[in-house]
Amino acid sequence: MAIRKAEKKDFDAVKNIYLEGVVDEFHTQYPKKSRTIIFRESFVPERLKSIKKAFKSKNEVIIVSEDNGEVIGFGHFKIYKNKIGWIEKEYIKASFRKRGIATKIIQKGLKWFKKMKINNIRAAIFVNNNPSSKLIKKSGFNPRHIVWEKVK
């Protein structure tokens, strides 16, 4: 397995992993919502544009995990103008989860932030997304604040 910076040719694989993962992610928080509603409410088209843009940006990087030539996971890391780094997205194909792949992608992303001289790094995770919460805590992050929301 290789962890590497994504190349332009990886976009379709990254997109498909994202489309699978976003449904799983939203179901942790909103288990009764349909795939159609999740796609609409999670701003899928806008997020896909941001992923595509990241392939060309010097302030963003997409890091992929590859197994036997197949992209099986990715992380999207971004530096904002205020010099704060964000782990924007991280998704692993369902059949490859629970193997430490996400941890390796996070570690590579954190090295990229360090190289870019970014010390303040953040991630936002749904409250009920226990796998992502465990991953981010294991990677050295601590909770800072909680956003409360009322959704109709």
C-alpha positions as MATLAB code, in Angstrom:
seq = 'MAIRKAEKKDFDAVKNIYLEGVVDEFHTQYPKKSRTIIFRESFVPERLKSIKKAFKSKNEVIIVSEDNGEVIGFGHFKIYKNKIGWIEKEYIKASFRKRGIATKIIQKGLKWFKKMKINNIRAAIFVNNNPSSKLIKKSGFNPRHIVWEKVK';
ca = [
       0.000    0.000    0.000;
       1.241    3.485   -0.869;
       0.277    6.848    0.619;
       1.003    9.642   -1.849;
      -0.034   13.022   -3.172;
      -2.918   12.632   -5.602;
      -2.449   13.171   -9.288;
      -4.967   14.526  -11.784;
      -5.710   10.966  -12.974;
      -6.955   10.082   -9.456;
      -9.922   12.481   -9.511;
     -12.584    9.971  -10.621;
     -11.540    7.452   -7.968;
     -11.497   10.175   -5.287;
     -14.934   11.375   -6.432;
     -16.415    7.865   -6.204;
     -14.955    7.277   -2.748;
     -16.360   10.634   -1.642;
     -19.847    9.828   -2.997;
     -19.862    6.516   -1.095;
     -18.394    7.999    2.057;
     -20.570   11.084    2.364;
     -23.695    8.924    2.594;
     -22.118    6.778    5.317;
     -20.929    9.891    7.159;
     -24.328   11.607    7.100;
     -26.091    8.398    8.145;
     -24.092    8.459   11.396;
     -25.761   11.776   12.226;
     -29.064   11.480   10.348;
     -29.886    7.750    9.997;
     -33.379    8.286    8.571;
     -32.419   10.590    5.699;
     -32.451    9.231    2.166;
     -29.463    9.282   -0.192;
     -31.171   12.021   -2.271;
     -31.697   14.280    0.733;
     -28.157   13.642    1.976;
     -26.742   14.609   -1.425;
     -28.802   17.813   -1.459;
     -28.120   18.812    2.150;
     -24.418   17.969    2.143;
     -23.664   20.249   -0.805;
     -22.209   17.388   -2.885;
     -21.736   19.396   -6.127;
     -19.986   22.220   -4.263;
     -17.774   19.801   -2.342;
     -16.814   17.955   -5.521;
     -15.794   21.301   -7.065;
     -13.638   22.021   -4.013;
     -11.970   18.618   -4.326;
     -11.270   19.195   -8.017;
      -9.836   22.650   -7.265;
      -7.554   21.157   -4.605;
      -5.722   19.147   -7.262;
      -4.366   22.452   -8.656;
      -3.984   24.573   -5.514;
      -0.705   25.277   -3.733;
      -2.615   25.769   -0.436;
      -4.384   22.416   -0.642;
      -3.396   18.820   -1.101;
      -5.247   15.600   -1.739;
      -3.459   12.582   -0.320;
      -4.497    9.130   -1.501;
      -3.968    5.595   -0.350;
      -3.378    3.126   -3.131;
      -3.538   -0.659   -2.962;
      -2.373   -2.667   -5.986;
      -2.885    0.362   -8.250;
      -6.381    1.114   -6.910;
      -7.117    4.328   -4.980;
      -8.903    3.154   -1.827;
      -9.006    6.313    0.292;
      -8.171    9.995    0.366;
      -7.749   13.000    2.600;
      -8.197   16.655    1.619;
      -6.042   19.140    3.540;
      -6.328   22.921    3.140;
      -4.608   26.048    4.414;
      -6.830   29.115    4.755;
      -5.716   32.747    4.494;
      -5.646   33.047    8.294;
      -2.865   30.397    8.331;
      -5.130   27.766    9.856;
      -4.993   24.291    8.369;
      -8.116   22.199    8.065;
      -8.611   18.533    7.444;
     -11.438   19.120    5.003;
     -12.411   15.556    4.177;
     -11.194   12.025    4.633;
     -12.905    8.965    3.256;
     -11.885    5.326    2.865;
     -13.691    2.754    0.704;
     -15.980    0.720    2.961;
     -14.240   -2.582    2.241;
     -10.870   -1.120    3.340;
     -11.924    0.576    6.594;
     -10.560   -0.406   10.028;
      -7.076   -1.149    8.661;
      -5.210    1.985    9.766;
      -5.357    3.596    6.319;
      -7.046    6.772    7.547;
      -4.384    7.166   10.236;
      -1.631    6.959    7.617;
      -3.356    9.554    5.436;
      -3.757   11.900    8.434;
      -0.075   11.470    9.324;
       0.937   12.351    5.762;
      -1.380   15.379    5.835;
       0.084   16.551    9.139;
       3.592   16.283    7.637;
       2.412   18.437    4.727;
       1.065   21.054    7.160;
       4.405   21.015    9.014;
       6.311   21.478    5.747;
       4.004   24.422    4.976;
       4.757   25.855    8.467;
       1.159   25.528    9.675;
       0.848   24.873   13.397;
      -2.880   25.408   14.008;
      -4.781   22.509   12.428;
      -8.464   21.785   12.810;
     -11.056   19.209   11.825;
     -14.857   19.283   12.070;
     -16.661   16.003   12.685;
     -20.300   15.092   13.225;
     -21.004   14.431   16.901;
     -22.158   10.857   16.223;
     -19.286    9.983   13.879;
     -17.432    7.852   16.418;
     -14.866    6.321   14.014;
     -13.726    9.781   12.856;
     -13.728   11.130   16.409;
     -11.500    8.260   17.566;
      -9.186    8.777   14.584;
      -8.772   12.490   15.168;
      -8.211   12.047   18.923;
      -5.631    9.336   18.215;
      -3.901   11.813   15.884;
      -3.380   14.276   18.746;
      -6.377   16.582   18.350;
      -8.458   17.864   21.258;
     -12.024   19.191   21.192;
     -12.237   22.980   21.259;
     -15.924   23.821   20.869;
     -19.220   22.284   19.854;
     -21.621   23.875   17.382;
     -25.277   23.403   18.277;
     -27.772   23.336   15.450;
     -31.515   23.099   15.045;
     -32.490   21.467   11.757;
     -36.079   21.401   10.574;
];
